[in-house]
Structure formats: structure tokens, C-alpha cells
Amino acid sequence: MAIIDARTLPDASRIEADLVIIGGGLAGITLAKELAGGPLKVAILESGGLEIDMENQALYAGSGVQTAPGNPDRPFDNYPAQSRIRALGGSGHVWGGKCGPLDPADFAERSWIPYSGWPVTRPQMQAYYDRACDLLEIPRFPLEMPRPAEPDRQPLALDPADGFFPAPRVFSKFSGGGDKAAFDAWRTKFAEAPNITVYLYANVVKIRRQGAEIVGLDVACLKGSRHTAKAKRYVLATGGIENVRLLLASDDLGNGHDLVGRFFQGHVTYSNDGDAETEGSAVAVTRAAPMELYAPAKRLAAHCVIGSGLKAQARMKTGNFTATLYKSTPSGTETKVGADTQTIRRTSGRVAGQDEAQLLGYFAMTEHFPNPDSRVTLDPEHKDPLGMPRVRLTWAYGEKDYADLERSVAGLADALGAAGQGRLCWSIPRDKLLATSSASRHHMGTTRMHDDPKKGVVDADLRLHEARNLYVAGSSVFPTSGIVNPTLTILALCMRLADHLKSETAQ
């Protein structure tokens, strides 16, 4: 129907709809797209405008710290603001478009990983993953991926018993980091549907509740005007940090069991360049066949990472793990994998009976385990211009996170060597892991999904346990983090939620 600047509304305006979606990022837009043209009158309240605006970005400012056993604490005050975008399309503006599904292992309850297990399985999510792929115009990811037909994209000959496998990754054009014109159309055209209205610069500062019913929203604009919004049902979709901020600022909504904001999980990569004394993170592959499947010549081409499946995880008693191989740095210069690569080359060559090996760089990723001490809280002494408490992020790792990373790296090295496929170098000591890591913009786990209200903030339908007409969307509902970029799973869960909302409407 329209995209409206809420700052132009008369003060104390009342926004009414059947469904109000708080947040116009990828989650909120996907949900609205699924409901476009239907019987529900839908309003999206987006804090930002059409483009990135630093005054709005400043509302994200907070404080943060990363902690890990045996490592110095790492100040992270810039992360809460720099890792998100407050504009229609959300962090899609800076997302590179990388897509992949969570592995079946990510949904499983693994006895060696506390708090693991989703109330939904990967087979149950498959249809929604397919729909999300169609929306992003990327190939689908069947449960059993076919072997590539191209001779230059053949997988490494690893023993299936070791449990390491090629996990696919592809890129959508619908991202600010891809085709901006296509992304701009993707994030705005849906508002032409007659039942959809998008309000920009509309900051929800409080969710009002009476008993188990949400009865309205307080909306504020930076220019000073205040409004209200009222609907039959509401969806909170402002991201893994802001979802927490709004719930806690709304009289601890949903926090009856002290779970809102806990179990923050993020994704980081680990790698290091070599120097005159230390070899960098590198893989010497001893086969003559091309490595295009794992390290394509084009940086944003479809490829596979080396993943650790449930069989490998159960054998090693580890979490999920991937190794991403590459031939060159993003700038196109030669990868710096060590000043003296002769040792790893010679060792690899002897295994394969060759004089030379293909030397590739790689970065490792390991699942960040659910940890109740890793959390988002409010800082009531510091407030933004709208009067909202700013956030404090404590991003905490435990002993198992790093022990499993090292065990997984060793397991992959063993698998490569046993199969005669190469040798792997890992030279990052544990007390340097935190300083070496590079953080992604993925905020997960803070309103986790569980059928038991004592163990989760939302149920399997993403409904807040403490309110019958409020749902939460986005990666904050993930019980465990997996490793792949969470966007595709966010969209799939939003499609699942859309089907649930449609079925409720039909009753």
C-alpha cells in the first residue's frame, strides 16, 4: 500500500493493523512478503529510513567485551553499533549474500553439548529452506546433495567414516553487498501490496502487556513525535540484540525464567598469516585435480567448505566445525600462508609421491556453544536519545569451545593424511585464539526456542511463552548457532511462521 515516513504523521497518531511487525530487516520483510496480498492488514515499523543514516545508527551504540578462558578479555564496545544496520532491509545492506542451510547435526540434541537440540528437525525445515532459496533466487539445498558433475569440481577423497564432507555455500544477488539495484527492489516493492504499509523512522520503545495479552506499542521518532500501534498480533523482528533490548525494556517481558538475553552466540573465524618463524594456517593438497569446488577462482562463486557432520562430531565429541579454503586474499594478491612453506610441501609431497603440493590458505570456524553467561543486558545508566537503555554485550566462550576447535582441526588433519589428500598446518596457540578471531555480524540464541518455558523464551511456533499474541523472528530464536551464515535459516523460519499465522487466521 505505502511506505510512510512516521515523522510526517500528526503527533499521537494511532497505527492499526491485524499484524504489526516490529523491524524491517530481512526477517520482517520476508514475513511481510509471505503475507502480501492476503486478508491480513500488515504494518511494519522500521526504526530507520530507506538508506543508512548515522543518526539512526547511533541508537545502536552500547558496550561489549569478549571473554575466553586463558585469554585476555577483548574490549568490544564498537561491535553493538558496527555489526548492524538500522534501515529498511536491515543488515542486508552489508550482507555479502552468502547462503547455506544448517546441517542436520545442528538441529539434533547432542548429549555432549549442553542445551543442544531444536524442537524442529532439518527434514521438517526442508520445504521452508526450498521456499527461502526460491525467494533469494539461489539453487536449493536438498538433504542429500548430489555429487558435482564438473570434473574440476570434484570433492576430496576423504573416508566417509571420518565424517567430514563438502558443505555447499552460494551467494544471492539480493544484498547490499551484491546487486544493490536488485536488493533495493527486493526490500521495497513488496510494500505495493494493498494490505502492506511500512512506517519508516518508527522506533518501538515499549511493548505494553496486560496479563498474557499484548495490548499495544509505544512508538517514538527522533524528531520528537510519539505514536501508538495496536494489532491483534505482533512479531518482534529487530535482531538478536535489539529483540532482547526491547523485551527487557518492556518491564522484563518474556523474562520470567531469566532467559531473555542469555545464550548469546556468534560466529568468528580463526586463521593466521605466517612469518619468518611460524607457518600460517595452510593446507597442502596432494592431488593433481583442481580444487575449484573448495577454492574457486572468483571470490563470490558457489563453493563448498569442509564440514564436520554428525558422525564426526559424535566420534570426536565435538560441535560443528568448518574449514574454508582459499587461493588468494580478497584483494587478489597471493595468500600469505607462511614465509617458508617447504616443510609442509615436502611432507605432503612424500605422502602423495609428488614433488609439489597445492598450497592453500584456510580459516576455521567452530560452533559457539550455548552459554548462559554469554549474554545481552541493559545499561540503565546510559540511555539513547529516545530514552531507551543502551546494551551491554558479554560474549563469552568456555573451555569446550576452544578444546573442540583444536580437536576438530586435528581430526581434519588426520582425515586428510589418512586419505593421502594432504597435510594441514595449525599454529595458533590457545591463549591467542581470542585475539586472532574475526567476528561476523551474526547474533544468535538470545530468545531461544524450546517447548519448555523454563528452557526457552519462545515455543516451536516462535510464540513468546509469556504472551499469546507476540511472536519473535530472527536468529535470536536459534537454540544452537551452527556455523553457516544464519540468513537462509532466518528466512525459512519466517516462512514457517507465516504459514502458522495464516492457519490461525483461517480458524
C-alpha positions in Angstrom: 0.0 0.0 0.0 2.6 2.5 1.0 5.9 3.4 2.6 5.3 6.3 5.1 7.7 8.5 7.0 6.4 8.3 10.5 7.9 11.7 11.3 5.3 13.2 9.0 2.3 11.8 11.0 0.5 14.1 13.3 1.7 13.7 16.9 -0.1 10.9 18.9 -1.2 9.1 15.7 -2.6 5.6 16.1 -1.4 2.9 13.8 -3.8 0.0 13.5 -3.4 -3.3 11.7 -4.2 -7.0 12.1 -0.5 -7.7 12.4 2.3 -5.4 13.4 5.9 -6.4 12.5 8.5 -4.6 14.6 11.6 -4.3 12.4 12.0 -4.0 8.7 15.1 -6.2 8.2 15.3 -9.4 6.2 13.2 -11.3 8.7 10.4 -8.7 8.8 10.4 -8.2 5.1 10.3 -11.9 4.3 7.4 -12.4 6.7 5.5 -9.4 5.1 6.2 -10.8 1.6 4.6 -14.1 2.6 1.5 -12.3 3.8 1.3 -9.8 0.9 -1.9 -9.8 -1.0 -3.7 -11.8 1.8 -6.5 -10.9 4.1 -4.3 -9.6 7.0 -3.7 -5.9 7.2 0.1 -5.8 8.0 2.1 -2.8 9.3 5.9 -2.8 9.5 7.5 -0.4 12.0 11.1 0.2 10.9 13.4 2.4 13.0 15.5 3.6 10.1 14.9 5.1 6.7 15.5 3.9 3.2 19.2 4.4 3.4 21.8 4.2 6.2 21.7 7.2 8.4 24.3 7.8 11.1 21.9 9.5 13.5 19.8 6.3 13.5 22.9 4.1 13.6 23.9 5.8 16.8 20.9 4.3 18.6 22.7 1.0 18.5 25.7 2.3 20.5 26.5 0.2 23.6 29.3 -1.6 25.2 30.8 -5.1 24.9 33.5 -7.4 25.8 34.7 -10.9 24.6 35.9 -13.3 27.2 37.5 -16.7 27.0 39.5 -18.9 29.5 43.2 -18.3 29.4 42.9 -15.3 27.1 42.9 -11.6 27.9 39.5 -10.0 27.8 38.9 -8.3 24.5 37.1 -4.9 24.6 34.3 -4.9 22.0 32.5 -1.6 22.6 32.2 -0.8 18.9 30.6 -4.1 18.0 27.0 -3.4 19.0 26.8 -0.5 16.6 29.0 -1.6 13.8 27.6 -5.1 13.4 24.0 -4.0 12.5 22.3 -1.6 10.1 19.2 0.4 11.1 17.4 1.0 7.8 14.8 -0.8 5.7 16.5 -4.0 4.7 18.5 -4.2 7.9 21.9 -5.7 7.8 21.1 -6.9 4.3 22.7 -3.6 3.3 26.1 -5.0 4.3 25.4 -8.7 4.0 27.5 -10.3 1.3 24.7 -12.7 0.2 26.2 -15.9 1.5 23.7 -18.7 1.9 23.6 -22.2 3.2 21.3 -24.3 5.4 22.1 -25.5 8.9 23.3 -29.1 8.9 21.1 -31.9 10.2 23.5 -32.2 13.2 22.7 -28.6 14.2 19.1 -29.5 14.9 20.0 -32.6 16.8 20.2 -33.0 20.6 23.8 -34.0 21.1 24.4 -35.4 24.6 28.0 -34.0 24.7 26.7 -30.4 24.0 24.7 -28.9 26.9 21.5 -27.0 25.8 21.6 -28.5 22.3 18.6 -29.6 20.3 15.9 -27.8 18.4 12.1 -28.5 18.6 12.1 -28.9 14.8 14.3 -31.2 12.6 16.1 -30.5 9.4 13.7 -32.7 7.3 10.8 -30.7 8.8 12.5 -27.5 7.7 13.3 -28.7 4.2 10.2 -27.3 2.5 10.8 -23.9 4.1 14.5 -23.9 3.1 13.3 -24.6 -0.5 11.0 -21.6 -0.4 13.7 -19.4 1.1 16.0 -20.4 -1.7 13.4 -19.5 -4.3 12.8 -16.1 -2.7 16.5 -15.4 -2.9 16.8 -16.9 -6.4 19.5 -19.4 -5.5 19.8 -23.2 -6.0 18.0 -25.3 -3.5 19.9 -27.4 -0.9 18.4 -30.9 -0.8 19.1 -33.1 2.3 21.4 -35.3 0.1 23.4 -33.0 -2.1 24.3 -34.7 -5.5 28.0 -35.1 -6.4 29.1 -32.2 -8.7 29.2 -33.3 -12.4 32.0 -31.0 -13.4 35.4 -32.8 -13.5 37.2 -29.7 -12.0 34.8 -29.5 -9.0 35.2 -33.0 -7.5 35.4 -33.4 -3.7 38.4 -34.6 -1.8 38.6 -38.4 -1.4 38.0 -38.4 2.3 36.9 -41.6 4.1 33.1 -41.2 4.8 33.7 -42.9 8.1 35.7 -39.9 9.2 32.5 -37.8 8.9 34.0 -34.8 7.0 32.0 -33.7 3.9 31.7 -30.8 1.4 29.1 -28.4 2.7 27.8 -26.1 0.0 27.7 -22.2 0.1 26.1 -20.0 -2.6 25.5 -16.2 -2.9 22.3 -14.4 -3.5 22.2 -11.2 -5.6 19.7 -9.7 -3.2 22.1 -8.0 -0.8 23.7 -4.6 -0.5 27.0 -6.3 -1.0 25.8 -7.9 -4.2 23.4 -6.3 -6.7 22.2 -3.1 -4.9 19.6 -2.3 -7.5 18.1 -5.8 -7.2 18.3 -5.6 -3.4 16.6 -2.2 -3.4 13.7 -3.6 -5.4 13.5 -6.7 -3.2 13.2 -4.6 0.0 10.7 -2.0 -1.3 8.4 -3.5 -4.0 6.5 -5.7 -1.6 5.0 -2.6 0.1 2.9 -2.1 -3.1 0.6 -4.9 -1.9 -2.7 -3.4 -0.8 -2.5 -4.9 2.6 1.0 -3.8 3.5 2.1 -0.5 5.0 5.7 0.3 6.0 6.4 3.1 8.5 10.0 4.4 8.5 11.7 6.2 11.4 9.2 4.5 13.7 11.1 3.3 16.8 9.2 1.0 19.1 10.3 1.9 22.6 7.9 -0.3 24.7 5.7 -3.3 24.3 2.6 -3.0 26.5 1.1 -6.0 28.1 -2.0 -6.8 30.2 -1.7 -10.3 31.6 -0.8 -12.6 28.8 -2.0 -10.2 26.1 0.0 -7.6 24.2 -2.3 -4.5 24.0 -0.1 -2.0 22.1 3.2 -0.5 21.3 4.7 2.9 22.1 6.4 4.4 19.1 8.8 7.3 19.1 10.5 9.4 16.4 13.9 11.1 16.9 12.2 14.4 15.8 10.1 14.2 19.0 6.7 12.9 17.9 5.2 9.9 19.7 2.6 7.5 18.4 1.0 4.2 19.3 0.4 1.0 17.4 -2.2 -1.6 18.0 -2.9 -5.0 16.4 -4.4 -8.4 17.1 -0.9 -10.0 16.8 2.7 -8.8 16.9 6.0 -10.1 15.6 9.3 -8.8 17.1 12.0 -8.9 14.4 14.7 -6.4 15.3 17.7 -8.7 15.5 19.5 -10.8 18.1 20.5 -7.9 20.3 17.6 -5.4 19.8 15.0 -8.2 20.4 16.4 -8.5 23.8 16.7 -4.8 24.4 13.1 -4.2 23.7 11.8 -7.1 25.7 13.9 -6.2 28.8 12.9 -2.5 28.5 9.3 -3.5 28.4 9.2 -4.5 32.0 11.2 -7.7 31.5 8.7 -9.1 29.1 9.2 -12.8 28.5 11.9 -13.0 31.2 10.1 -14.9 33.9 12.8 -17.6 33.9 15.7 -15.2 33.4 16.5 -16.4 29.9 16.0 -13.3 27.8 19.4 -12.1 26.6 21.2 -15.2 27.7 22.9 -17.8 25.4 24.3 -15.2 23.1 26.2 -17.0 20.3 28.2 -15.5 17.5 30.4 -16.7 14.6 34.1 -16.0 14.3 36.8 -17.2 12.0 40.3 -18.3 13.0 43.4 -18.0 10.8 46.8 -16.5 10.9 49.4 -15.4 8.4 52.9 -16.9 8.6 56.1 -15.1 9.3 59.8 -15.9 9.3 59.4 -18.2 12.3 55.8 -19.5 12.2 53.9 -21.2 9.5 50.4 -19.7 8.8 47.2 -21.6 8.7 47.6 -23.6 5.5 46.5 -26.8 3.7 48.8 -28.6 1.3 46.7 -30.7 -1.0 48.4 -33.5 -2.7 46.1 -34.3 -5.5 46.6 -33.1 -9.1 42.9 -32.4 -9.6 41.7 -28.8 -9.4 40.3 -27.5 -6.1 37.7 -25.4 -7.7 34.9 -27.0 -5.5 36.6 -25.6 -2.4 38.6 -22.7 -3.5 37.1 -21.1 -6.7 39.0 -18.5 -8.6 36.2 -16.0 -8.2 35.7 -14.9 -4.6 31.9 -14.9 -4.5 31.4 -18.1 -6.6 29.5 -21.0 -5.3 31.7 -23.4 -3.4 31.9 -25.9 -0.5 33.6 -25.7 2.8 34.9 -28.8 4.6 32.2 -29.6 7.2 32.2 -31.9 10.2 29.0 -34.0 10.1 27.2 -35.6 13.0 29.2 -38.8 12.5 32.5 -36.8 13.0 31.1 -34.8 15.9 29.8 -37.9 17.7 33.2 -39.7 17.2 35.3 -36.7 18.4 32.6 -35.4 20.9 32.9 -32.0 19.3 30.5 -29.4 17.9 30.2 -28.3 14.3 33.3 -27.2 12.5 34.2 -26.0 9.1 37.4 -25.2 7.2 37.1 -22.7 4.3 39.9 -22.9 1.8 41.0 -20.1 -0.4 43.7 -19.3 -3.1 44.0 -15.6 -2.6 43.1 -12.8 -0.4 40.0 -10.6 -1.3 42.4 -8.0 -2.9 43.6 -10.6 -5.3 47.1 -10.7 -4.0 48.8 -14.0 -3.2 47.7 -15.6 0.0 50.2 -15.2 2.8 50.4 -18.7 4.3 53.9 -18.7 5.6 57.4 -17.4 4.7 58.8 -20.9 4.5 56.3 -23.5 3.1 58.9 -26.1 2.3 58.3 -28.3 5.3 54.6 -28.7 4.7 55.1 -29.0 1.0 57.8 -31.7 1.4 55.7 -33.7 3.9 52.7 -33.6 1.7 54.7 -34.5 -1.4 56.1 -37.6 0.2 52.6 -38.8 1.1 51.3 -38.4 -2.4 54.6 -39.4 -4.1 54.7 -36.0 -5.7 57.4 -33.3 -5.7 54.9 -30.5 -5.2 51.6 -29.9 -3.5 48.8 -27.3 -4.0 49.2 -24.9 -1.1 46.0 -23.1 0.1 45.1 -20.9 2.9 42.2 -21.6 5.1 40.2 -20.2 8.0 38.5 -22.4 10.6 35.1 -21.9 12.3 33.7 -23.7 15.2 30.3 -23.8 16.8 29.9 -21.3 19.6 28.2 -23.4 22.3 25.1 -22.1 24.2 26.4 -20.5 27.4 24.1 -18.8 29.8 26.9 -16.4 30.9 27.2 -15.2 27.3 24.5 -12.5 27.3 23.0 -9.2 26.4 21.9 -7.0 29.3 20.7 -3.4 29.7 22.8 -0.5 30.9 20.2 1.7 32.7 22.8 4.4 33.5 23.3 5.1 29.8 20.3 5.8 27.5 19.9 6.8 23.9 18.1 9.9 22.7 14.8 8.1 22.8 15.2 7.2 26.5 16.0 3.5 25.8 18.7 1.9 28.0 21.8 1.0 25.9 23.0 -2.6 25.8 26.0 -4.4 27.3 27.2 -7.5 25.4 29.3 -10.1 27.2 30.3 -12.5 24.5 31.7 -15.4 26.5 33.5 -18.6 25.4 34.1 -21.6 27.6 36.8 -24.3 27.8 34.9 -26.6 25.5 34.6 -24.0 22.7 38.4 -23.9 22.2 39.1 -27.6 23.1 36.6 -28.6 20.4 38.1 -26.3 17.9 41.6 -27.8 18.4 40.2 -31.4 18.4 38.3 -30.7 15.2 41.3 -29.2 13.5 43.3 -32.3 14.5 40.5 -34.6 13.3 40.5 -32.9 9.9 44.3 -33.2 9.7 44.1 -36.9 10.5 41.4 -37.4 7.8 43.4 -35.6 5.1 46.6 -37.6 6.0 44.8 -40.9 6.2 43.2 -40.4 2.8 46.5 -39.3 1.3 44.9 -36.0 0.4 47.3 -33.6 2.1 48.6 -32.0 5.2 47.2 -29.2 7.4 49.1 -26.6 9.5 47.6 -25.1 12.6 49.8 -22.7 14.5 47.5 -20.6 16.7 48.1 -21.2 20.5 45.0 -21.4 22.6 45.9 -18.3 24.6 46.0 -16.3 21.3 42.7 -17.6 19.9 40.5 -14.7 21.1 42.9 -12.0 19.8 43.2 -13.9 16.5 39.5 -14.3 15.9 37.5 -12.2 13.5 33.8 -11.6 14.3 30.9 -11.8 12.0 27.6 -9.9 12.3 25.6 -12.9 13.5 23.7 -12.5 16.8 22.0 -15.8 17.8 20.4 -17.5 20.8 19.2 -14.7 23.0 15.5 -15.6 22.8 16.0 -19.3 22.3 13.3 -21.7 21.1 12.2 -24.5 23.4 8.9 -26.2 24.2 9.6 -25.9 27.9 9.1 -22.3 29.1 11.8 -22.9 31.7 14.3 -23.6 28.9 13.3 -21.2 26.2 11.8 -17.8 25.6 9.6 -18.8 22.6 7.9 -22.1 21.7 8.3 -24.1 18.5 5.8 -21.7 16.7 8.0 -18.8 17.8 5.3 -17.5 20.2 6.6 -15.9 23.4 5.8 -18.2 26.2 4.5 -15.3 28.3 2.3 -13.7 25.7 -0.2 -15.4 23.5 -0.2 -12.8 20.7 3.5 -11.9 20.4 6.0 -13.8 18.2 9.7 -13.4 17.8 11.6 -13.8 14.5 15.2 -13.9 13.6 18.3 -15.8 14.7 17.7 -14.8 18.3 15.4 -17.9 18.4 18.2 -20.3 17.4 18.9 -22.8 20.2 22.3 -23.5 18.8 24.4 -21.5 16.3 25.7 -23.9 13.7 28.3 -22.3 11.6 26.8 -21.2 8.3 25.6 -17.6 7.8 22.1 -17.6 9.5 20.2 -15.6 6.9 18.7 -18.6 4.9 17.5 -20.2 8.2 16.0 -16.9 9.3 14.1 -16.6 6.1 13.0 -20.3 6.3 11.7 -19.8 9.9 9.8 -16.7 8.8 8.1 -18.6 6.1 7.2 -21.3 8.6 5.8 -18.5 10.9 3.8 -17.0 8.1 2.1 -20.4 7.5 1.3 -20.6 11.2 -0.2 -17.1 11.2 -2.2 -17.9 8.1 -3.6 -21.0 9.7 -4.5 -19.1 12.9 -6.4 -16.5 10.7 -8.3 -19.3 8.9 -9.6 -20.8 12.2 
